[in-house]
Amino acid sequence: MRKYELMVIFPIEEDQHKEGRERLLADLAGNNAEIEKTDEIGERDLAYEIKKRKRGRYVLFTIKLNPAAIANLDRIFKLNSNLVKYLFVRIEE
């Protein structure tokens, strides 16, 4: 298992944020990801408009995950309409 940072931008609406976060955590658990740390960065302006949104709620997860699961999670996250944007970054140990 490797260590990754997962930066996620959720919609600012409370119901979409809550639903998107619950679904994301369920998807991570379903792929045997271990969440080590969660940082709520907060609400910020986006650098450019994404999916007709100008603001988003940023959350940074530090996770341990099997590299083979990244492709599966990428496919699942694309179907989650409550995620504005996400990015996996591998942490060198």
Secondary structure, 3 states (H helix, E strand, C coil): CEEEEEEEEECCCHHHHHHHHHHHHHHHHHCCCEEEEEEEEEEEEEEEEECCEEEEEEEEEEEEECCCHHHHHHHHHHHCCCCCEEEEEECCC
